[in-house]
Amino acid sequence: MVLKMVNYTVSNVQANHTISAEFELMTININLANSSYVGKVKIRYKFGSGTWTNITNPTVQGTTVTVPSGNPTMTVEAYDIDEAYTFHQWQIYTGGQGPAISQNPYEFTSQMVSGIVGIELSLTAKTAYTITATAGTGGTISPSGSVTVYAGDDKTFQVTPNSGYRIKSVKLDGSPIEPDS
């Protein structure tokens, strides 16, 4: 894909010739790498200092975006990522597979934008763990029951005694723990 004015020389002309040029709008396809990500993330983008455009239901097939004239920079951002996932990378396509970008959001230079034909988002599923929360007679723990918590996340539990009771102990995996300060 050639983006600027260039010269083409027909050398040593000895007969009639026809030279023609075709043009196309610069577009970029923004898509998800895997169908399991559908409904788990939203994507937005902007050119230069313009306003954000939201892709609230991104798909594997993608959304085609027309690059405005003036060869601006482009910023992409994955947001509202489902708690079971984390951002992994943007895979760039420039005709073939280009670089993988692990920053979110990411701003592409105008030179990069001019060669991009596709931007693909990958997420990483977090490992899910279960904390089983129970309370004895005389009070409550909230949340209670089987509580899903994802690797690296924190979970706060509120322990409340009923009227006429006090908290005797709170244990994690059988060992006493102290309340948050």
C-alpha positions as CSV (number, residue, x, y, z in Angstrom):
1,M,0.0,0.0,0.0
2,V,1.5,3.3,-1.1
3,L,0.3,6.4,0.8
4,K,2.1,9.3,-0.7
5,M,2.6,10.6,-4.2
6,V,5.1,8.5,-6.2
7,N,6.3,8.6,-9.7
8,Y,6.1,5.7,-12.1
9,T,8.3,5.8,-15.2
10,V,7.4,4.1,-18.4
11,S,10.8,3.7,-20.1
12,N,11.8,3.6,-23.7
13,V,8.3,3.9,-25.1
14,Q,8.0,2.2,-28.5
15,A,4.2,1.6,-28.6
16,N,0.9,3.0,-27.2
17,H,0.3,2.2,-23.6
18,T,-2.4,2.8,-20.9
19,I,-1.5,3.5,-17.3
20,S,-4.2,3.7,-14.7
21,A,-4.4,4.1,-11.0
22,E,-6.9,2.8,-8.5
23,F,-7.4,4.1,-5.0
24,E,-9.1,2.9,-1.8
25,L,-10.0,4.4,1.5
26,M,-7.6,3.5,4.3
27,T,-9.5,1.3,6.7
28,I,-8.6,-0.7,9.8
29,N,-10.5,-3.8,11.0
30,I,-10.7,-3.9,14.8
31,N,-11.7,-7.4,16.1
32,L,-11.5,-9.9,18.9
33,A,-9.1,-12.8,18.7
34,N,-11.5,-15.4,20.1
35,S,-15.3,-15.8,20.1
36,S,-15.2,-16.6,23.8
37,Y,-14.4,-12.9,24.4
38,V,-17.7,-11.7,22.8
39,G,-19.7,-9.9,25.5
40,K,-16.7,-9.8,27.9
41,V,-15.0,-6.5,26.7
42,K,-15.7,-3.2,25.0
43,I,-13.3,-1.4,22.7
44,R,-13.0,2.3,21.9
45,Y,-10.7,4.2,19.6
46,K,-10.0,7.8,18.5
47,F,-7.9,9.5,15.9
48,G,-5.6,12.3,17.0
49,S,-7.2,14.4,19.8
50,G,-10.7,13.6,18.5
51,T,-13.5,12.0,20.6
52,W,-13.7,8.4,21.5
53,T,-15.8,6.1,19.4
54,N,-17.1,3.0,21.3
55,I,-17.4,-0.5,19.9
56,T,-19.7,-1.8,22.6
57,N,-20.2,-5.3,21.1
58,P,-16.9,-6.2,19.4
59,T,-16.8,-9.5,17.4
60,V,-14.4,-11.9,15.9
61,Q,-15.4,-10.5,12.4
62,G,-14.6,-7.1,13.6
63,T,-15.6,-3.5,12.9
64,T,-14.1,-1.7,9.9
65,V,-13.0,1.8,10.7
66,T,-12.2,4.4,8.1
67,V,-9.0,6.4,8.7
68,P,-9.6,10.1,8.4
69,S,-7.5,12.2,6.1
70,G,-4.4,13.9,7.5
71,N,-2.7,10.7,8.6
72,P,-3.4,11.1,12.3
73,T,-2.3,9.1,15.3
74,M,-4.8,6.4,16.6
75,T,-5.5,5.3,20.1
76,V,-7.2,2.0,21.0
77,E,-8.4,0.9,24.4
78,A,-10.1,-2.2,25.8
79,Y,-12.4,-1.3,28.7
80,D,-15.2,-2.8,30.8
81,I,-13.3,-6.0,30.8
82,D,-15.2,-8.9,32.5
83,E,-13.8,-9.6,35.9
84,A,-12.9,-13.2,34.8
85,Y,-10.4,-11.8,32.2
86,T,-7.5,-9.4,31.9
87,F,-6.1,-7.5,29.0
88,H,-3.4,-9.5,27.1
89,Q,-2.4,-7.7,23.9
90,W,-3.2,-5.9,20.7
91,Q,-2.0,-7.9,17.6
92,I,-1.3,-5.6,14.7
93,Y,-1.7,-6.7,11.1
94,T,0.0,-4.8,8.2
95,G,-0.7,-7.3,5.4
96,G,1.0,-10.0,7.4
97,Q,1.3,-10.4,11.1
98,G,2.9,-7.4,12.7
99,P,4.0,-6.6,16.3
100,A,2.1,-7.5,19.4
101,I,1.5,-4.6,21.8
102,S,0.9,-5.3,25.5
103,Q,-0.1,-1.7,26.5
104,N,-3.7,-0.7,27.0
105,P,-4.6,1.9,26.0
106,Y,-2.1,2.2,23.1
107,E,-1.4,5.2,20.8
108,F,-0.2,4.3,17.3
109,T,2.0,6.9,15.5
110,S,0.7,8.3,12.2
111,Q,3.4,6.2,10.4
112,M,2.1,3.0,12.1
113,V,-1.6,3.9,11.3
114,S,-0.9,4.3,7.6
115,G,0.3,0.7,7.3
116,I,-2.2,-1.1,9.7
117,V,-5.0,-3.2,8.1
118,G,-6.1,-4.9,11.3
119,I,-6.0,-4.7,15.1
120,E,-6.9,-7.8,17.1
121,L,-7.6,-7.9,20.8
122,S,-6.6,-10.8,23.0
123,L,-7.6,-11.3,26.6
124,T,-6.3,-13.8,29.2
125,A,-8.7,-15.8,31.4
126,K,-8.0,-15.4,35.1
127,T,-7.9,-18.5,37.3
128,A,-11.0,-18.7,39.5
129,Y,-10.9,-19.8,43.1
130,T,-13.7,-20.4,45.6
131,I,-13.8,-19.1,49.1
132,T,-16.5,-20.9,51.2
133,A,-17.8,-18.4,53.8
134,T,-19.9,-19.7,56.7
135,A,-21.1,-18.2,60.0
136,G,-22.1,-20.0,63.1
137,T,-25.1,-19.3,65.3
138,G,-25.3,-15.7,66.5
139,G,-24.2,-13.7,63.5
140,T,-23.7,-13.4,59.7
141,I,-20.9,-13.3,57.2
142,S,-21.4,-11.4,54.0
143,P,-21.1,-12.5,51.3
144,S,-21.7,-16.1,52.3
145,G,-21.7,-19.5,50.7
146,S,-19.4,-20.2,47.7
147,V,-17.8,-17.0,46.6
148,T,-15.7,-16.9,43.4
149,V,-12.5,-14.8,43.5
150,Y,-10.1,-14.5,40.7
151,A,-6.3,-14.9,41.0
152,G,-4.7,-11.8,42.3
153,D,-8.0,-10.2,43.4
154,D,-8.9,-9.3,47.0
155,K,-12.3,-10.1,48.6
156,T,-13.6,-8.5,51.8
157,F,-16.0,-10.3,54.1
158,Q,-18.1,-8.5,56.6
159,V,-18.7,-10.4,59.9
160,T,-21.6,-9.1,62.0
161,P,-22.7,-10.4,65.4
162,N,-26.4,-10.5,66.2
163,S,-27.8,-8.5,69.1
164,G,-26.5,-10.1,72.4
165,Y,-23.5,-11.8,70.6
166,R,-19.9,-10.7,69.9
167,I,-17.3,-12.1,67.5
168,K,-15.4,-14.9,69.2
169,S,-13.0,-15.6,66.3
170,V,-12.7,-15.6,62.5
171,K,-10.5,-18.2,60.9
172,L,-9.0,-18.6,57.4
173,D,-8.3,-22.2,56.5
174,G,-8.5,-23.0,60.2
175,S,-6.1,-20.4,61.5
176,P,-7.2,-17.2,63.3
177,I,-7.0,-13.9,61.4
178,E,-7.2,-10.3,62.6
179,P,-9.7,-7.8,61.3
180,D,-8.7,-5.2,58.8
181,S,-7.5,-2.0,60.6
